[in-house]
Amino acid sequence: MKNPFKTIFALITVLMLFSCRNNEIPEDIHEHNEIEKLTVKLINKENLADEQIISYISGKADKNLNLELGKTYLVDLDFEVKHDDHYHSVNDDIIDEKDEHYITFAFSGAAVKVKRSNDDTVRTDGKKVGLKTEWTVTSAGHGTVNIKLIHQPASIEENYPSADDQQGKTTGGEADVNASIGFN
């Protein structure tokens, strides 16, 4: 080696160039956690062919629910996000993070009892999330059902307003979804 200083200088320069690169991971431009669509599927428990599917997108339902007096409906909720111009379900994420989520229901204009289904997702505190429920119409009318997906509630009352009517109640947390859907 004729001039070891030139070699060392070249190595130091190369090392400095590589160490000055931006090693940060670029920010994800997609908001994967923002739920934009709720699909509500109701099946008449006495007539499984009697099915209603309502899509609630960006604050508006595509139609009203038809709730008949004395009927019990099997209800499945599907929360969805939009990515590349199509919607896909995030229910698996909600199930994976079951202890961070809880769904409440509130009816106005009619009396509807909610029972959380046996095959619903159960949190580690023993409470059911609310993705699968049964609704029994005890007094018919026109009104709305408010469905909220609460993220990280501080406390949960599953048997609210009663053990026979599990609409649910929470304190704290943030509503990932707050959907009001009309019914007649």
C-alpha positions in Angstrom: 0.0 0.0 0.0 1.5 3.2 -1.2 -0.8 5.6 0.8 -2.8 4.0 3.6 -4.3 7.4 4.5 -6.1 7.5 1.2 -7.6 4.1 1.7 -8.7 4.9 5.3 -10.2 8.2 4.1 -12.1 6.5 1.4 -13.5 3.9 3.9 -14.5 6.6 6.4 -16.2 8.6 3.6 -18.2 5.5 2.5 -19.2 4.7 6.1 -20.3 8.3 6.7 -22.5 8.2 3.5 -24.2 5.0 4.6 -24.7 6.1 8.2 -26.4 9.3 7.1 -29.2 7.5 5.2 -32.7 7.8 6.5 -33.4 4.5 8.2 -36.9 5.4 9.2 -39.7 3.2 8.0 -42.0 5.3 5.8 -45.4 6.1 7.3 -48.3 3.9 6.2 -50.6 6.2 4.2 -53.6 3.9 4.7 -55.7 4.2 7.9 -56.5 0.6 8.5 -58.2 1.1 11.8 -61.0 3.5 10.6 -64.1 1.4 10.1 -66.1 2.8 7.3 -68.8 0.1 6.8 -71.1 -1.9 9.1 -73.1 -4.8 7.6 -76.0 -5.9 9.7 -77.5 -9.3 8.8 -80.8 -10.3 10.4 -82.3 -13.8 10.0 -85.8 -14.5 11.3 -85.3 -17.4 13.8 -88.6 -19.0 12.8 -88.0 -18.8 9.1 -84.3 -18.9 8.2 -85.1 -17.9 4.6 -86.3 -14.6 5.8 -83.1 -12.6 5.8 -82.3 -8.9 5.8 -78.9 -7.3 5.0 -78.4 -3.7 5.7 -75.2 -1.8 4.8 -74.3 1.3 6.9 -71.6 3.3 5.1 -70.3 6.7 6.2 -73.2 7.6 8.4 -76.1 6.3 6.3 -77.9 3.0 6.0 -79.0 1.8 2.6 -82.4 0.9 3.9 -84.4 0.4 7.2 -84.6 -2.8 9.1 -88.0 -4.5 9.2 -88.7 -5.6 12.8 -91.9 -7.5 13.4 -93.7 -7.8 16.8 -93.1 -11.1 18.5 -90.3 -12.2 16.1 -86.7 -13.1 17.2 -83.9 -12.3 14.8 -80.4 -13.8 14.7 -78.1 -10.8 14.1 -74.5 -10.9 12.8 -72.4 -7.7 12.6 -69.6 -7.3 10.2 -67.3 -4.3 10.6 -65.3 -3.4 7.5 -62.6 -1.0 6.3 -62.0 0.2 2.8 -58.7 -0.6 1.1 -57.9 -0.2 -2.6 -61.6 0.5 -3.5 -63.1 -2.5 -1.8 -64.2 -3.4 1.7 -62.9 -6.2 3.8 -63.9 -7.4 7.3 -62.0 -6.5 10.4 -64.0 -8.9 12.6 -60.9 -11.2 12.9 -59.0 -8.2 14.3 -61.8 -7.4 16.7 -61.8 -11.1 17.8 -58.0 -11.1 18.2 -58.3 -8.0 20.3 -61.5 -9.0 22.1 -60.6 -7.6 25.4 -60.2 -4.1 23.8 -63.7 -4.1 22.2 -67.4 -4.2 23.2 -70.6 -3.6 21.3 -73.6 -1.8 22.8 -77.2 -1.5 21.4 -79.8 1.1 22.1 -83.3 1.1 20.7 -85.8 4.0 20.5 -89.3 3.8 19.2 -89.8 0.1 20.0 -88.9 -2.4 22.7 -86.4 -5.0 21.6 -84.6 -7.4 23.9 -81.0 -8.3 23.1 -79.4 -11.6 24.0 -75.7 -12.1 23.3 -75.5 -15.5 21.4 -73.8 -18.5 22.8 -71.5 -18.6 19.8 -70.5 -14.9 20.3 -66.8 -14.1 21.0 -66.2 -14.2 24.8 -63.7 -11.8 26.4 -61.3 -13.0 29.1 -63.6 -11.2 31.7 -66.4 -13.6 30.6 -68.4 -10.9 28.8 -69.5 -11.4 25.2 -68.4 -8.9 22.6 -71.7 -8.6 20.7 -70.8 -9.6 17.2 -73.6 -12.2 17.3 -76.8 -11.5 19.1 -80.5 -12.3 19.1 -83.1 -9.5 19.0 -86.7 -10.2 20.2 -89.2 -7.5 19.4 -91.6 -7.1 22.3 -93.3 -3.9 21.1 -93.2 -2.8 17.5 -92.9 0.7 16.2 -90.8 3.0 14.0 -87.5 4.1 15.4 -83.8 3.6 15.4 -81.2 1.2 16.8 -77.9 2.7 17.8 -75.0 0.2 17.5 -71.6 1.3 19.0 -68.3 -0.6 18.8 -66.4 0.7 21.8 -62.6 0.5 21.9 -60.9 0.1 25.2 -63.9 0.7 27.5 -63.0 1.3 31.2 -65.9 -0.8 32.4 -68.6 -2.9 30.9 -72.1 -3.9 32.1 -73.2 -6.8 29.9 -76.6 -7.3 31.7 -77.8 -3.8 31.0 -80.6 -3.0 31.4 -81.2 -6.5 32.7 -80.0 -10.1 32.4 -82.9 -10.7 30.0 -82.0 -7.7 27.9 -78.2 -7.5 27.2 -78.0 -4.2 25.2 -74.9 -3.5 27.2 -73.4 -0.3 28.7 -69.9 1.0 29.0 -68.0 3.8 30.7 -64.9 5.3 29.0 -63.4 4.1 25.8 -63.9 5.5 22.3 -66.5 4.7 19.7 -64.9 3.1 16.7 -68.4 2.9 15.2 -71.5 4.8 16.2 -74.2 3.7 13.7 -77.9 4.7 13.9 -80.1 2.5 11.7 -83.8 3.1 11.2 -86.4 0.4 11.5 -90.2 -0.1 11.0 
